[in-house]
Amino acid sequence: MKSILFKILIVISWIYCLGHILFGFPNDTFLIRAVTGVMSTVFSCSLLFFLLKIIDNKKQRKMKVNE
């Protein structure tokens, strides 16, 4: 249950941040800036984790081929 909620949070943050990058949100209140900051942090961390996972998978495949 927790992993499903975490994955939903990641998907929502990706959609929110991509929408913010593409369209921008004109209502710049304190609450919106706080939400944007949290969503951007989740987006950045999940993107970094995803890229590191890809690099790790490539290294593991390369090690299996060399054995």
C-alpha positions in Angstrom: 0.0 0.0 0.0 2.8 2.4 0.9 4.7 1.7 -2.3 1.6 2.4 -4.4 1.1 5.7 -2.7 4.7 6.6 -3.2 4.5 5.7 -6.9 1.4 7.8 -7.2 3.1 10.8 -5.5 6.0 10.4 -8.0 3.7 10.3 -11.0 1.8 13.4 -9.8 5.1 15.2 -9.2 6.3 14.4 -12.7 3.0 15.7 -14.2 3.0 18.8 -12.0 6.6 19.7 -12.7 6.4 19.1 -16.4 3.3 21.2 -16.5 5.0 23.9 -14.6 8.0 23.8 -16.9 5.9 23.8 -20.1 3.1 26.2 -19.2 4.0 27.9 -16.0 1.5 28.7 -13.3 0.5 32.4 -13.0 -0.9 32.2 -9.5 2.3 32.7 -7.5 1.1 32.6 -3.9 3.1 31.3 -1.0 1.1 28.0 -1.0 1.7 27.4 -4.7 5.4 28.1 -4.3 5.6 25.7 -1.4 3.8 23.0 -3.4 6.0 23.6 -6.4 9.1 23.3 -4.2 8.0 20.0 -2.7 6.9 18.6 -6.1 10.2 19.8 -7.7 12.2 18.0 -5.0 10.3 14.8 -5.4 10.6 15.1 -9.2 14.4 15.7 -9.0 15.1 12.9 -6.6 13.0 10.4 -8.6 14.7 11.4 -11.8 18.1 11.1 -10.2 17.2 7.7 -8.8 15.9 6.6 -12.2 19.1 7.6 -14.0 21.3 5.9 -11.4 19.2 2.8 -11.7 19.8 2.8 -15.5 23.5 3.2 -15.1 23.6 0.4 -12.5 21.7 -1.9 -14.8 24.2 -1.2 -17.6 27.2 -1.9 -15.3 25.6 -5.2 -14.2 25.0 -6.3 -17.7 28.6 -5.4 -18.7 30.0 -7.4 -15.7 27.9 -10.4 -16.7 29.2 -10.3 -20.3 32.8 -10.0 -19.0 32.5 -13.1 -16.8 
